[in-house]
Every structure is written in structure tokens, then in C-alpha cells.
Amino acid sequence: MISRRDFVVGASGAAAMAAGLGSLPAQAQTVDLLKMFVPAAPGGGWDQTARSLEAVLRATGAVNGVQITNVPGAGGAVGLPQFLNNWRGQGNSLMVAGMVMVGSLIANKSPLKITTAVPVARLTGEFLALAVPASSPFKDAKDFVAALKADPTKVPVAGGSAGGSDHILLGTIAKAVGVPAARVSYVAFAGGGPAMAALLGSQVAAGISGYGEFGEQIKAGKLRVLAISADKRQDGIDAPTFKEQGIDVELFNWRGVFAPPGVSDADRNAMIAMISKMAATPQWAEMCKQRDWTQITLTGDGYKAFLDAEVARIEGILKDLGLA
């Protein structure tokens, strides 16, 4: 069972607890206490990832205890400085973050980059869906793209915060089909509820979110999915990919874990080994299945290379959108 404990600890509290903890022994088979930093509020995707990691690491005997600290704000831009400064050198610590943080840091003109933390492992990817009201004249993604090419300002699309994964997907679609990304009409909402209401009320032409966000309304026949941003068709989902409709777009809202700067190579390698071993367990596979996450495990130097390319790619998209 996933623990429902919510540890909300401020920066001073995190630093105080850190003072009494040693780093992770490089050869340790079981970690006595793993500290996880989540730069978001309890309940969201990063928090779900942390608590899923806790459940599997406990179940497989990799850790004896887990302490989760939540510091929400601005897509991770508030929490990241605390992790980099207050958790520095703590070899038994991990931060959960992902693509949303990359976009948020750029959009908020932060001097920091996610790569300042030490990449340990990319774990999961969640594809996004482009959905429309059931009464929409758009029958597929080709119809949507045709309207976008005709006049992108007349195709308002609802999604999450500006610069987030939903916005990035719309910019990626525009770029792929030759539409200036800065001209797209993106309507940002603070939460899924208001965005869904706008979509169901036909106040916007379409909406972008994780497929799961649309699931109930799709089953109820109130929404239709035009395309998903996965690399291939997904089992149990009756929706084509963008690519099979001739639109060269693929996007996963990825999530992963990072160690704080200043950790030793031995501690970094021990963390990579622990997470790699966990990611290969049937318990993790089942957890990902339950949460509709795609496993896209990539560790160590490979993850770092991916991040360097990803930061550059997203920065380019956000520049096209006028957000960087």
C-alpha cells in the first residue's frame, strides 16, 4: 500500500534534519533512511512518483524508511533552489522532477537549470492527448492541423500552466506543421477542473492533457481524442498517434530522480544501482501499469545526455512560443 503520509517540511526543517543524517554508504544493500524531495504539492504527478517509489523500495527491501518533503510552487522553480543548497552533498537523498520543471525554469527566467542537480534516472513517461468536444467538427488530428494552418488564432486550446507540457505539445505540433508557434492560441488554466469545464462547454476548440484526465468524459461520450503523443498505439486506448496521421510529433511528460550536487561518485553510483534494480522489479512494473505510466528507464550518463538535449529542445520551443 502506498503511504498516505504527507511530510511538508520547510527549508529550515530540511536543513535541521539533514544535520543528523549521514550519506548513503556506497556498498549498502539496504538504505536505512531515504530522503525524497518533491518540489510540488502532495497529490500531483511528482508526489505520486515519490510515493510509488517509496512503496516499491520498501516492498523489495531496498530501504528501511522513507521521508518525503514537499515544497510546492511555480512548477518546481520554488523548490529547486532549496534542494540544491540545503540538501547539498547528502548521498541518501533524491529529488523527483521532470519535464514540467525544465519548462517552468525557462519560462520563469530562473538562473538555475535542472541539470545543476545530479541526474540519477529517468523513470516514467506519460503521453498526452489532444481532445475535442463530441460535437466538434474536427474528426481527426488532420482536421485540427488544417484549421491551425488556416488561422491559429481561431483555434483556442485549453491546457495547464503556460510553458508546461500541454503548452509545449501545442508548440511542437505547430512547429511540425509549419505554423509559427507564437501565433497559437493557448488558454492556460491553473487546474484540470476549469480546463475541462471550458472544453466541455465548447469555450475552446480543443484541450491537451494526460489521457487519464480525459478518460471519464471519453467513456461518457462527451469528448473524443484526436491523437495521442505516444510513439505507438497504446493497449486499451482507441486513439491514433500523431505520427500515424502524418504529423511528426512524439512527446512524453517524463519524470525522473536526481541527487543533490556535491554527492560523491560512490554515492551517485549506489543510487543509480538501487534505482536501476528497482525499475527492473515486477512490483515497479505493476505500479506503472496501475498508474498508466510508460517505463522509459534511462540512468546515469545516458540520462544526463538526454537532459542536456531536452533542455535545449524545450528552450527552443518556448522561444518560439515567446516564453523564453
Backbone torsions as a table, in degrees:
resi	resn	phi	psi	omega
1	MET	NA	140.4	177.7
2	ILE	-77.3	131.1	178.6
3	SER	-63.9	140.1	179.3
4	ARG	-100.2	9.9	179.5
5	ARG	-67.2	138.8	176.7
6	ASP	-116.2	107.1	177.5
7	PHE	-95.7	110.2	177.7
8	VAL	-112.0	107.7	-173.0
9	VAL	-125.0	130.0	178.5
10	GLY	-73.6	174.5	-176.9
11	ALA	-61.4	-42.2	-178.9
12	SER	-65.7	-37.1	178.8
13	GLY	-66.6	-41.4	179.3
14	ALA	-62.1	-41.8	-178.8
15	ALA	-66.3	-39.2	-179.3
16	ALA	-63.8	-43.9	179.8
17	MET	-66.5	-36.0	-177.9
18	ALA	-61.0	-32.4	-175.7
19	ALA	-61.6	-27.9	-176.9
20	GLY	-96.6	7.6	-175.2
21	LEU	-116.9	137.8	174.9
22	GLY	-86.9	173.5	178.8
23	SER	-83.4	171.6	-178.0
24	LEU	-77.0	120.9	176.5
25	PRO	-60.2	133.4	-172.8
26	ALA	-59.0	-33.5	-175.3
27	GLN	-100.9	10.2	-174.8
28	ALA	-64.5	137.1	176.6
29	GLN	-88.8	-30.3	178.2
30	THR	-131.7	128.8	179.1
31	VAL	-85.7	127.6	-179.0
32	ASP	-65.5	-50.2	178.3
33	LEU	-139.3	118.2	174.9
34	LEU	-100.0	126.0	178.5
35	LYS	-100.2	127.2	178.8
36	MET	-119.2	129.8	-179.8
37	PHE	-104.4	123.9	180.0
38	VAL	-117.3	108.2	-177.7
39	PRO	-80.4	49.4	-178.2
40	ALA	-160.7	166.3	-179.1
41	ALA	-72.9	157.1	174.5
42	PRO	-58.6	142.7	174.8
43	GLY	104.2	-23.0	-178.9
44	GLY	-81.2	-174.5	-175.4
45	GLY	-62.8	-41.0	179.3
46	TRP	-68.3	-39.9	178.8
47	ASP	-65.7	-41.1	176.7
48	GLN	-60.8	-38.9	178.5
49	THR	-63.6	-45.1	-179.8
50	ALA	-61.0	-44.2	-176.7
51	ARG	-74.4	-27.8	173.6
52	SER	-70.4	-40.7	174.9
53	LEU	-60.2	-44.5	178.6
54	GLU	-56.3	-48.1	-176.8
55	ALA	-61.1	-45.0	-176.5
56	VAL	-74.3	-41.0	179.0
57	LEU	-63.6	-37.0	175.9
58	ARG	-68.0	-46.5	-176.2
59	ALA	-63.1	-31.7	-178.2
60	THR	-93.1	2.2	176.8
61	GLY	76.7	14.6	-179.2
62	ALA	-76.1	-25.9	179.7
63	VAL	-136.0	153.8	174.8
64	ASN	-94.0	-32.1	-178.8
65	GLY	-150.4	154.4	179.1
66	VAL	-135.3	135.5	176.4
67	GLN	-120.4	123.2	-176.8
68	ILE	-110.5	128.7	178.3
69	THR	-114.9	124.7	178.3
70	ASN	-105.7	126.7	174.5
71	VAL	-132.4	92.9	-174.4
72	PRO	-81.4	164.4	171.9
73	GLY	135.8	127.0	170.3
74	ALA	53.5	46.1	175.4
75	GLY	60.0	29.5	179.7
76	GLY	99.5	-10.4	-177.2
77	ALA	-68.2	-24.4	177.2
78	VAL	-78.8	-43.8	-175.1
79	GLY	-76.3	-35.1	-173.9
80	LEU	-54.3	-46.6	179.7
81	PRO	-58.8	-35.3	179.0
82	GLN	-66.0	-42.8	179.5
83	PHE	-64.2	-44.0	-177.2
84	LEU	-66.6	-36.7	-175.3
85	ASN	-92.8	-49.5	-172.3
86	ASN	-83.1	-21.8	-178.1
87	TRP	-105.6	7.9	-175.7
88	ARG	-53.2	133.2	174.5
89	GLY	77.2	0.4	-178.0
90	GLN	-84.9	103.5	-172.4
91	GLY	-73.5	-6.1	177.3
92	ASN	-106.1	26.1	-174.0
93	SER	-123.5	145.4	176.0
94	LEU	-137.8	144.5	171.2
95	MET	-108.3	136.1	173.7
96	VAL	-96.1	128.4	178.9
97	ALA	-156.7	-176.9	-178.4
98	GLY	-171.0	-159.3	-173.5
99	MET	-58.6	-35.5	-178.9
100	VAL	-59.1	-37.6	179.0
101	MET	-65.1	-39.0	179.2
102	VAL	-57.5	-49.3	-179.9
103	GLY	-66.9	-39.5	-178.4
104	SER	-64.2	-43.8	-179.9
105	LEU	-61.7	-39.8	179.8
106	ILE	-69.9	-47.6	-177.5
107	ALA	-64.9	-32.1	179.7
108	ASN	-88.5	8.5	178.2
109	LYS	55.6	35.3	179.8
110	SER	-70.6	141.7	176.1
111	PRO	-75.0	-9.0	-177.2
112	LEU	-94.3	157.1	172.9
113	LYS	-128.1	152.5	-179.1
114	ILE	-61.4	-26.7	-178.3
115	THR	-74.7	-4.2	172.8
116	THR	-67.6	-31.4	171.6
117	ALA	-74.4	166.4	-175.6
118	VAL	-94.9	113.3	-178.3
119	PRO	-62.9	127.8	177.3
120	VAL	-109.7	-55.5	-178.8
121	ALA	-160.7	136.0	164.3
122	ARG	-85.7	134.6	-172.5
123	LEU	-114.8	-54.5	-171.9
124	THR	-132.1	158.9	173.7
125	GLY	-133.3	142.6	178.4
126	GLU	-126.3	113.9	-178.5
127	PHE	-74.1	159.7	-179.4
128	LEU	-106.4	164.0	179.9
129	ALA	-127.1	143.8	172.3
130	LEU	-102.6	114.4	-175.2
131	ALA	-122.4	155.8	179.1
132	VAL	-135.8	159.8	173.8
133	PRO	-60.4	152.6	-178.0
134	ALA	-57.6	-28.5	-178.0
135	SER	-86.8	1.5	-176.6
136	SER	-61.8	143.7	175.5
137	PRO	-72.8	-14.6	178.8
138	PHE	-75.6	117.3	179.9
139	LYS	-94.0	-22.7	177.8
140	ASP	-154.9	-179.8	-177.2
141	ALA	-67.2	-26.9	177.7
142	LYS	-64.0	-39.0	176.8
143	ASP	-63.6	-42.2	179.1
144	PHE	-61.0	-46.0	-179.1
145	VAL	-64.7	-38.7	178.6
146	ALA	-60.5	-42.4	178.4
147	ALA	-67.2	-37.8	179.0
148	LEU	-63.5	-41.2	178.8
149	LYS	-67.9	-35.3	-178.9
150	ALA	-67.2	-46.2	178.5
151	ASP	-167.6	95.8	-176.4
152	PRO	-62.0	-23.7	-179.5
153	THR	-70.9	-16.8	-179.6
154	LYS	-98.8	12.1	179.5
155	VAL	-124.8	72.0	-179.6
156	PRO	-67.9	135.1	-177.3
157	VAL	-124.5	126.7	-179.7
158	ALA	-86.8	146.1	176.7
159	GLY	-168.6	-168.6	-179.9
160	GLY	-78.9	-158.0	-172.4
161	SER	-58.1	149.7	178.5
162	ALA	-58.7	131.2	-179.4
163	GLY	88.2	-4.1	179.1
164	GLY	-80.8	-174.1	-174.2
165	SER	-62.7	-36.5	179.6
166	ASP	-63.8	-44.6	-179.9
167	HIS	-65.8	-41.1	179.2
168	ILE	-61.8	-40.3	179.1
169	LEU	-63.2	-43.3	179.3
170	LEU	-62.4	-41.5	177.2
171	GLY	-64.0	-36.5	178.6
172	THR	-66.7	-41.0	177.3
173	ILE	-61.6	-48.0	-179.0
174	ALA	-58.6	-46.3	-178.6
175	LYS	-62.9	-38.0	-177.6
176	ALA	-67.1	-27.9	-176.4
177	VAL	-108.0	10.8	174.0
178	GLY	82.0	20.4	176.9
179	VAL	-98.3	130.8	177.7
180	PRO	-57.1	119.0	-175.2
181	ALA	-59.8	-30.9	-178.7
182	ALA	-67.1	-14.1	-178.1
183	ARG	-94.3	-7.7	-178.6
184	VAL	-67.1	150.2	-179.8
185	SER	-101.3	94.6	-178.6
186	TYR	-104.2	127.2	-179.0
187	VAL	-108.4	105.7	-175.7
188	ALA	-84.9	136.0	177.3
189	PHE	-123.1	148.9	-177.9
190	ALA	-74.6	-22.2	-178.4
191	GLY	-146.6	166.1	-178.5
192	GLY	-67.6	-31.9	-178.8
193	GLY	-60.6	-55.8	178.5
194	PRO	-60.3	-38.2	179.1
195	ALA	-64.9	-41.3	178.9
196	MET	-64.7	-40.9	179.7
197	ALA	-62.2	-40.9	178.8
198	ALA	-65.4	-38.2	-179.5
199	LEU	-70.3	-46.7	179.8
200	LEU	-65.6	-29.9	179.1
201	GLY	-86.5	7.1	-179.8
202	SER	55.7	30.8	174.8
203	GLN	-79.3	-15.8	175.3
204	VAL	-130.0	161.9	-178.3
205	ALA	-79.5	-29.4	-176.6
206	ALA	-159.0	171.8	177.4
207	GLY	-140.4	151.3	177.6
208	ILE	-125.7	132.3	176.5
209	SER	-167.9	178.6	172.2
210	GLY	-62.6	145.3	-176.6
211	TYR	-54.5	-38.7	-178.3
212	GLY	-59.2	-30.8	179.7
213	GLU	-64.5	-28.9	-177.5
214	PHE	-95.6	-10.6	-169.2
215	GLY	-49.3	-51.9	-176.3
216	GLU	-63.7	-41.3	-178.5
217	GLN	-72.0	-27.8	174.8
218	ILE	-68.6	-46.0	179.0
219	LYS	-62.2	-33.1	-179.6
220	ALA	-78.8	-5.0	178.7
221	GLY	79.3	14.4	-178.3
222	LYS	-93.5	-19.6	178.2
223	LEU	-130.5	155.1	173.7
224	ARG	-126.9	141.5	176.8
225	VAL	-95.5	124.4	179.1
226	LEU	-83.4	-34.7	-178.4
227	ALA	-167.3	155.8	172.6
228	ILE	-117.8	154.1	-173.9
229	SER	-92.0	17.0	179.4
230	ALA	-74.0	168.5	179.3
231	ASP	-80.0	-18.5	179.8
232	LYS	-155.4	167.4	177.6
233	ARG	-58.0	144.7	-177.4
234	GLN	-107.2	137.5	178.8
235	ASP	-58.6	134.4	176.7
236	GLY	81.8	1.1	-179.8
237	ILE	-121.4	116.8	-178.6
238	ASP	-88.1	72.5	-179.9
239	ALA	-153.2	137.2	179.3
240	PRO	-80.3	160.9	173.7
241	THR	-82.4	165.8	173.8
242	PHE	-63.4	-41.9	-174.5
243	LYS	-61.6	-39.4	-178.2
244	GLU	-72.7	-9.1	174.5
245	GLN	-102.1	14.9	175.2
246	GLY	83.0	14.3	-179.7
247	ILE	-112.2	113.0	-171.3
248	ASP	-77.9	74.0	-177.8
249	VAL	-134.5	130.8	173.8
250	GLU	-145.2	128.9	-177.1
251	LEU	-150.8	126.8	172.9
252	PHE	-114.6	130.2	172.3
253	ASN	-77.8	87.6	-171.8
254	TRP	-81.1	155.3	175.3
255	ARG	-136.1	146.8	-179.6
256	GLY	-155.2	-171.6	-178.9
257	VAL	-127.4	151.0	-176.1
258	PHE	-135.6	146.1	170.8
259	ALA	-92.6	158.8	177.9
260	PRO	-74.1	156.9	176.8
261	PRO	-63.3	154.9	177.7
262	GLY	89.2	-1.1	177.5
263	VAL	-74.7	153.0	178.8
264	SER	-73.2	159.5	176.4
265	ASP	-60.4	-36.7	-179.2
266	ALA	-64.2	-42.4	179.3
267	ASP	-68.4	-39.9	177.1
268	ARG	-60.0	-48.2	-178.4
269	ASN	-63.9	-36.1	178.7
270	ALA	-66.3	-40.4	177.5
271	MET	-64.6	-44.0	178.7
272	ILE	-60.0	-43.4	-179.9
273	ALA	-64.0	-42.2	-178.8
274	MET	-64.8	-45.8	-178.1
275	ILE	-70.4	-37.5	177.7
276	SER	-61.2	-44.2	179.1
277	LYS	-63.6	-43.1	179.7
278	MET	-62.9	-41.8	-176.5
279	ALA	-65.0	-17.7	-179.7
280	ALA	-94.6	1.7	-176.8
281	THR	-84.4	151.7	175.2
282	PRO	-64.5	-27.5	178.2
283	GLN	-64.3	-40.4	178.5
284	TRP	-70.0	-39.7	177.7
285	ALA	-58.7	-42.9	179.3
286	GLU	-67.3	-39.2	178.7
287	MET	-61.9	-44.2	179.6
288	CYS	-64.9	-38.1	178.2
289	LYS	-63.1	-43.7	179.9
290	GLN	-62.2	-35.1	-175.6
291	ARG	-96.9	4.4	-178.9
292	ASP	59.2	39.5	175.4
293	TRP	-100.3	142.4	173.9
294	THR	-93.8	129.6	178.6
295	GLN	-77.1	120.5	178.6
296	ILE	-131.9	53.5	-173.5
297	THR	-61.4	130.4	176.6
298	LEU	-150.3	127.4	-172.5
299	THR	-122.2	163.8	170.3
300	GLY	55.6	-130.9	-175.6
301	ASP	-63.4	-33.1	177.2
302	GLY	-64.2	-39.6	177.2
303	TYR	-65.7	-40.6	178.6
304	LYS	-62.2	-43.3	179.1
305	ALA	-63.2	-41.1	176.6
306	PHE	-59.8	-44.4	-178.0
307	LEU	-64.0	-42.6	179.1
308	ASP	-58.9	-43.9	179.2
309	ALA	-69.8	-37.7	-177.9
310	GLU	-66.8	-42.8	178.7
311	VAL	-60.5	-44.5	179.6
312	ALA	-64.8	-40.6	-179.5
313	ARG	-64.5	-48.0	-177.5
314	ILE	-68.2	-37.1	177.2
315	GLU	-60.6	-39.2	177.9
316	GLY	-64.6	-42.2	179.4
317	ILE	-65.0	-43.5	-178.4
318	LEU	-69.3	-30.4	173.1
319	LYS	-64.2	-42.0	177.8
320	ASP	-62.7	-32.9	179.9
321	LEU	-83.2	-2.6	179.6
322	GLY	79.1	21.7	-176.5
323	LEU	-110.8	4.2	-179.8
324	ALA	-139.9	NA	NA
